[in-house]
């Protein structure tokens, strides 16, 4: 469990580095508009993190068909939307409680990461026998 969560964290860090690097490249080098670059990078980052998680974090739980891969990708996207909304809600509640915004971001990001990992482990990359939650 700890090893898998560590891999999940590494994938998130790699995803962030790729995202920021390419965002910089698109905006500052290629002159693409900031919002257009952001839209492209959100989609690219999603696929990057999905495939890295699929092959690295949960590589021992490989899908057996393209249909299963698409199902996993759809669930991963839904969980991502849910966790993002939760992250924003937690962040809002913390800053409204006079918690420094950077501390609020760290807390909300940490909570979101743990919840995202648990949901992905349980629903996206669940074991075939369905017996393992964690």
ABEGO torsion letter per residue (X at the ends): XAAAAAAAAAAAAAAAAAAAAAAAAAAAAAGBBAAAAAAAAAAAAAAAAAAAAAAAAAAABBBABAAAAAAAAAAAAAAAAAAAAAAAAAAAAAAAAGBBAAAAAAAAAAAAAAAAAAAAAAAAABBAAGABAX
